[in-house]
Structure formats: C-alpha cells, structure tokens
Amino acid sequence: MAHIERNRSASPPLQPVTKSDRRRRQLQDKLADIVANFSKDRDHHYRAQLNALQVDMNLIVRADAYVDTPMDDDPNTIAELVKDITGGSLPQNPAALQDFLAMAGRGYQDFVQQVNKAQEQRDADLTMLW
C-alpha cells in the first residue's frame, strides 16, 4: 500500500503575492469604490450636470452679442452671473456640487470668447477696407 503523508494537504501550495498582483488588486478595489460611489450618487451627478447646462444655455440666451464692445469673459464675472441665475441655490450633495461648479459657466465662457474673436475679426476686416 502506498504511504500517504498526513501533513500534506490536497490543495496546491499558495503562491507568494507579487508586487504587480498587489498593485492590480489595489487598482481593482479603487475602481470598485469609484463605481460604487458614482452609482450611489448617479442621479445627483446627472441632475447637477443638467442644471449646469441649463445655466449655460440661460446665460447664452440672455447675452447681447451685438454690442460694439467685447463681452466680459472674466471667470469671476461669469461666476457672479451663475450665482445670480441660480439664486444661490446649489446642489446639496458634495459630489454633485463639485460637478456643478466645474461645469456651470464653462459653455458660456467659450461662447463669449468666440463672440469676442468674431468681433475682433470683424473689426480687423473693416479696418482693412479703409
């Protein structure tokens, strides 16, 4: 009869965890946390992004792009316009607030810069005619 050692287990021996395995596991855990937090606050994120988009559209509709002076594209001025439109009512969720503040006014600022560039080009073209 074959002699079987009692101290040996039926499973293979454990492999040591390498640095790359540990790093991979850390990244997987971090990604899982990010996905879980986003899923938990998904509606808040989307609502904040929608509000920021609505604020930008409202600012663009209110803007008078046909004035002869350049429009003010100072970030502080735009932040004040955003504050005026929202009436100080900002998202309560911290993650949603961060989304809103990052997005609100950005589209309007791009619009203002494009209008200012078009006015500058128009003025340059008019001076070339004289």
PyRosetta script that sets phi, psi and omega in degrees:
from pyrosetta import init, pose_from_sequence

init()
pose = pose_from_sequence("MAHIERNRSASPPLQPVTKSDRRRRQLQDKLADIVANFSKDRDHHYRAQLNALQVDMNLIVRADAYVDTPMDDDPNTIAELVKDITGGSLPQNPAALQDFLAMAGRGYQDFVQQVNKAQEQRDADLTMLW")
pose.set_psi(1, 146.5)
pose.set_omega(1, -178.9)
pose.set_phi(2, -77.4)
pose.set_psi(2, 141.6)
pose.set_omega(2, -179.1)
pose.set_phi(3, -92.4)
pose.set_psi(3, 121.1)
pose.set_omega(3, -179.8)
pose.set_phi(4, -108.0)
pose.set_psi(4, 130.2)
pose.set_omega(4, 179.0)
pose.set_phi(5, -75.3)
pose.set_psi(5, 136.8)
pose.set_omega(5, -178.6)
pose.set_phi(6, -79.2)
pose.set_psi(6, -24.1)
pose.set_omega(6, -177.0)
pose.set_phi(7, -79.6)
pose.set_psi(7, -15.2)
pose.set_omega(7, -178.8)
pose.set_phi(8, -82.8)
pose.set_psi(8, 138.2)
pose.set_omega(8, 176.8)
pose.set_phi(9, -96.5)
pose.set_psi(9, 162.0)
pose.set_omega(9, -178.7)
pose.set_phi(10, -76.6)
pose.set_psi(10, -20.9)
pose.set_omega(10, -179.2)
pose.set_phi(11, -84.4)
pose.set_psi(11, 153.4)
pose.set_omega(11, 179.0)
pose.set_phi(12, -69.1)
pose.set_psi(12, 158.3)
pose.set_omega(12, -179.5)
pose.set_phi(13, -65.1)
pose.set_psi(13, 148.2)
pose.set_omega(13, -179.7)
pose.set_phi(14, -70.7)
pose.set_psi(14, 138.6)
pose.set_omega(14, 177.4)
pose.set_phi(15, -86.0)
pose.set_psi(15, 142.2)
pose.set_omega(15, 177.5)
pose.set_phi(16, -66.9)
pose.set_psi(16, 145.5)
pose.set_omega(16, -179.4)
pose.set_phi(17, -80.2)
pose.set_psi(17, 123.5)
pose.set_omega(17, -179.5)
pose.set_phi(18, -86.1)
pose.set_psi(18, 167.4)
pose.set_omega(18, 178.8)
pose.set_phi(19, -61.7)
pose.set_psi(19, -40.1)
pose.set_omega(19, -179.3)
pose.set_phi(20, -66.8)
pose.set_psi(20, -37.0)
pose.set_omega(20, 176.8)
pose.set_phi(21, -65.3)
pose.set_psi(21, -41.9)
pose.set_omega(21, 179.5)
pose.set_phi(22, -64.6)
pose.set_psi(22, -44.0)
pose.set_omega(22, 179.4)
pose.set_phi(23, -63.9)
pose.set_psi(23, -43.0)
pose.set_omega(23, 178.0)
pose.set_phi(24, -59.7)
pose.set_psi(24, -44.0)
pose.set_omega(24, -179.9)
pose.set_phi(25, -64.0)
pose.set_psi(25, -40.8)
pose.set_omega(25, 178.4)
pose.set_phi(26, -62.7)
pose.set_psi(26, -43.0)
pose.set_omega(26, 178.9)
pose.set_phi(27, -65.0)
pose.set_psi(27, -40.0)
pose.set_omega(27, 177.6)
pose.set_phi(28, -63.4)
pose.set_psi(28, -41.7)
pose.set_omega(28, 178.9)
pose.set_phi(29, -65.0)
pose.set_psi(29, -41.7)
pose.set_omega(29, -179.9)
pose.set_phi(30, -65.1)
pose.set_psi(30, -43.5)
pose.set_omega(30, 177.7)
pose.set_phi(31, -62.4)
pose.set_psi(31, -41.7)
pose.set_omega(31, 178.5)
pose.set_phi(32, -62.0)
pose.set_psi(32, -39.7)
pose.set_omega(32, 177.5)
pose.set_phi(33, -64.4)
pose.set_psi(33, -43.4)
pose.set_omega(33, -179.9)
pose.set_phi(34, -62.4)
pose.set_psi(34, -46.0)
pose.set_omega(34, 179.9)
pose.set_phi(35, -63.1)
pose.set_psi(35, -41.9)
pose.set_omega(35, -179.8)
pose.set_phi(36, -64.8)
pose.set_psi(36, -43.5)
pose.set_omega(36, 179.2)
pose.set_phi(37, -65.7)
pose.set_psi(37, -41.0)
pose.set_omega(37, 178.6)
pose.set_phi(38, -65.2)
pose.set_psi(38, -43.4)
pose.set_omega(38, -179.9)
pose.set_phi(39, -61.9)
pose.set_psi(39, -37.9)
pose.set_omega(39, -179.5)
pose.set_phi(40, -66.2)
pose.set_psi(40, -38.5)
pose.set_omega(40, -175.8)
pose.set_phi(41, -108.5)
pose.set_psi(41, 19.0)
pose.set_omega(41, -173.9)
pose.set_phi(42, -55.6)
pose.set_psi(42, -48.5)
pose.set_omega(42, -178.7)
pose.set_phi(43, -61.8)
pose.set_psi(43, -39.2)
pose.set_omega(43, 178.4)
pose.set_phi(44, -64.2)
pose.set_psi(44, -42.2)
pose.set_omega(44, 178.8)
pose.set_phi(45, -61.3)
pose.set_psi(45, -49.7)
pose.set_omega(45, -177.2)
pose.set_phi(46, -65.1)
pose.set_psi(46, -39.4)
pose.set_omega(46, 179.3)
pose.set_phi(47, -65.2)
pose.set_psi(47, -40.5)
pose.set_omega(47, 178.2)
pose.set_phi(48, -65.4)
pose.set_psi(48, -40.7)
pose.set_omega(48, 178.3)
pose.set_phi(49, -66.4)
pose.set_psi(49, -39.5)
pose.set_omega(49, 177.3)
pose.set_phi(50, -64.0)
pose.set_psi(50, -44.1)
pose.set_omega(50, 177.9)
pose.set_phi(51, -60.7)
pose.set_psi(51, -41.5)
pose.set_omega(51, 179.3)
pose.set_phi(52, -64.0)
pose.set_psi(52, -41.1)
pose.set_omega(52, 177.8)
pose.set_phi(53, -64.3)
pose.set_psi(53, -41.0)
pose.set_omega(53, 178.5)
pose.set_phi(54, -65.5)
pose.set_psi(54, -37.2)
pose.set_omega(54, 177.4)
pose.set_phi(55, -63.7)
pose.set_psi(55, -45.4)
pose.set_omega(55, 178.9)
pose.set_phi(56, -60.9)
pose.set_psi(56, -44.6)
pose.set_omega(56, 179.9)
pose.set_phi(57, -63.3)
pose.set_psi(57, -40.4)
pose.set_omega(57, 178.8)
pose.set_phi(58, -63.5)
pose.set_psi(58, -42.7)
pose.set_omega(58, 178.5)
pose.set_phi(59, -64.0)
pose.set_psi(59, -41.0)
pose.set_omega(59, -179.5)
pose.set_phi(60, -66.0)
pose.set_psi(60, -42.1)
pose.set_omega(60, -180.0)
pose.set_phi(61, -64.6)
pose.set_psi(61, -37.1)
pose.set_omega(61, -178.9)
pose.set_phi(62, -77.0)
pose.set_psi(62, -19.7)
pose.set_omega(62, -174.4)
pose.set_phi(63, -68.2)
pose.set_psi(63, 143.7)
pose.set_omega(63, 175.3)
pose.set_phi(64, -104.1)
pose.set_psi(64, 95.7)
pose.set_omega(64, -175.1)
pose.set_phi(65, -81.5)
pose.set_psi(65, -3.8)
pose.set_omega(65, -174.4)
pose.set_phi(66, -103.6)
pose.set_psi(66, 18.4)
pose.set_omega(66, 175.6)
pose.set_phi(67, -79.4)
pose.set_psi(67, 158.3)
pose.set_omega(67, -177.6)
pose.set_phi(68, -84.0)
pose.set_psi(68, -9.9)
pose.set_omega(68, 178.2)
pose.set_phi(69, -103.0)
pose.set_psi(69, 153.8)
pose.set_omega(69, 178.0)
pose.set_phi(70, -62.4)
pose.set_psi(70, 145.8)
pose.set_omega(70, 177.2)
pose.set_phi(71, -76.4)
pose.set_psi(71, 149.7)
pose.set_omega(71, -178.0)
pose.set_phi(72, -78.0)
pose.set_psi(72, 117.3)
pose.set_omega(72, 179.4)
pose.set_phi(73, -111.1)
pose.set_psi(73, 21.6)
pose.set_omega(73, 178.0)
pose.set_phi(74, -67.8)
pose.set_psi(74, 129.2)
pose.set_omega(74, -179.1)
pose.set_phi(75, -56.9)
pose.set_psi(75, -34.5)
pose.set_omega(75, 179.5)
pose.set_phi(76, -68.0)
pose.set_psi(76, -39.3)
pose.set_omega(76, 177.8)
pose.set_phi(77, -65.4)
pose.set_psi(77, -42.4)
pose.set_omega(77, 178.9)
pose.set_phi(78, -65.1)
pose.set_psi(78, -38.8)
pose.set_omega(78, 177.2)
pose.set_phi(79, -61.8)
pose.set_psi(79, -37.9)
pose.set_omega(79, 176.9)
pose.set_phi(80, -66.6)
pose.set_psi(80, -39.7)
pose.set_omega(80, 177.3)
pose.set_phi(81, -62.8)
pose.set_psi(81, -41.6)
pose.set_omega(81, 178.1)
pose.set_phi(82, -62.5)
pose.set_psi(82, -43.2)
pose.set_omega(82, 179.6)
pose.set_phi(83, -62.8)
pose.set_psi(83, -40.1)
pose.set_omega(83, 178.9)
pose.set_phi(84, -64.4)
pose.set_psi(84, -42.2)
pose.set_omega(84, -177.9)
pose.set_phi(85, -68.0)
pose.set_psi(85, -42.5)
pose.set_omega(85, -177.7)
pose.set_phi(86, -78.1)
pose.set_psi(86, -15.5)
pose.set_omega(86, -177.9)
pose.set_phi(87, 67.4)
pose.set_psi(87, 23.6)
pose.set_omega(87, -179.0)
pose.set_phi(88, 79.0)
pose.set_psi(88, 1.7)
pose.set_omega(88, 179.5)
pose.set_phi(89, -84.7)
pose.set_psi(89, 105.5)
pose.set_omega(89, -177.9)
pose.set_phi(90, -116.1)
pose.set_psi(90, 157.9)
pose.set_omega(90, 177.9)
pose.set_phi(91, -57.2)
pose.set_psi(91, 141.9)
pose.set_omega(91, -178.1)
pose.set_phi(92, -83.2)
pose.set_psi(92, -31.0)
pose.set_omega(92, -179.6)
pose.set_phi(93, -69.4)
pose.set_psi(93, 127.8)
pose.set_omega(93, -177.2)
pose.set_phi(94, -57.9)
pose.set_psi(94, -40.9)
pose.set_omega(94, 179.9)
pose.set_phi(95, -68.2)
pose.set_psi(95, -39.7)
pose.set_omega(95, 178.4)
pose.set_phi(96, -67.9)
pose.set_psi(96, -38.2)
pose.set_omega(96, 177.4)
pose.set_phi(97, -61.2)
pose.set_psi(97, -42.2)
pose.set_omega(97, 178.7)
pose.set_phi(98, -62.3)
pose.set_psi(98, -43.1)
pose.set_omega(98, 176.7)
pose.set_phi(99, -60.9)
pose.set_psi(99, -47.1)
pose.set_omega(99, -178.0)
pose.set_phi(100, -60.9)
pose.set_psi(100, -49.1)
pose.set_omega(100, -177.7)
pose.set_phi(101, -64.8)
pose.set_psi(101, -31.8)
pose.set_omega(101, 179.5)
pose.set_phi(102, -72.7)
pose.set_psi(102, -29.8)
pose.set_omega(102, -173.7)
pose.set_phi(103, -101.8)
pose.set_psi(103, -34.2)
pose.set_omega(103, -173.6)
pose.set_phi(104, -64.2)
pose.set_psi(104, 125.5)
pose.set_omega(104, 177.7)
pose.set_phi(105, 93.3)
pose.set_psi(105, -15.6)
pose.set_omega(105, -178.1)
pose.set_phi(106, -67.0)
pose.set_psi(106, -44.4)
pose.set_omega(106, 178.2)
pose.set_phi(107, -65.3)
pose.set_psi(107, -38.7)
pose.set_omega(107, 177.9)
pose.set_phi(108, -65.2)
pose.set_psi(108, -41.5)
pose.set_omega(108, 179.2)
pose.set_phi(109, -62.4)
pose.set_psi(109, -41.3)
pose.set_omega(109, 176.1)
pose.set_phi(110, -61.9)
pose.set_psi(110, -42.5)
pose.set_omega(110, 178.5)
pose.set_phi(111, -60.3)
pose.set_psi(111, -47.5)
pose.set_omega(111, -178.6)
pose.set_phi(112, -61.9)
pose.set_psi(112, -42.2)
pose.set_omega(112, 179.6)
pose.set_phi(113, -64.9)
pose.set_psi(113, -38.6)
pose.set_omega(113, 177.1)
pose.set_phi(114, -65.9)
pose.set_psi(114, -40.9)
pose.set_omega(114, 178.0)
pose.set_phi(115, -63.3)
pose.set_psi(115, -44.6)
pose.set_omega(115, 179.8)
pose.set_phi(116, -62.9)
pose.set_psi(116, -40.4)
pose.set_omega(116, 177.5)
pose.set_phi(117, -65.0)
pose.set_psi(117, -39.6)
pose.set_omega(117, 178.6)
pose.set_phi(118, -65.3)
pose.set_psi(118, -41.0)
pose.set_omega(118, 177.4)
pose.set_phi(119, -64.4)
pose.set_psi(119, -41.1)
pose.set_omega(119, 178.8)
pose.set_phi(120, -63.3)
pose.set_psi(120, -42.4)
pose.set_omega(120, 178.1)
pose.set_phi(121, -65.4)
pose.set_psi(121, -41.4)
pose.set_omega(121, 177.5)
pose.set_phi(122, -60.2)
pose.set_psi(122, -45.9)
pose.set_omega(122, 179.7)
pose.set_phi(123, -63.8)
pose.set_psi(123, -39.5)
pose.set_omega(123, 178.3)
pose.set_phi(124, -64.8)
pose.set_psi(124, -40.9)
pose.set_omega(124, 178.9)
pose.set_phi(125, -66.1)
pose.set_psi(125, -37.9)
pose.set_omega(125, 178.9)
pose.set_phi(126, -67.2)
pose.set_psi(126, -38.5)
pose.set_omega(126, 179.2)
pose.set_phi(127, -69.0)
pose.set_psi(127, -28.1)
pose.set_omega(127, 177.8)
pose.set_phi(128, -70.4)
pose.set_psi(128, -24.2)
pose.set_omega(128, 179.3)
pose.set_phi(129, -72.6)
pose.set_psi(129, -26.6)
pose.set_omega(129, -178.7)
pose.set_phi(130, -81.5)
pose.dump_pdb("model.pdb")
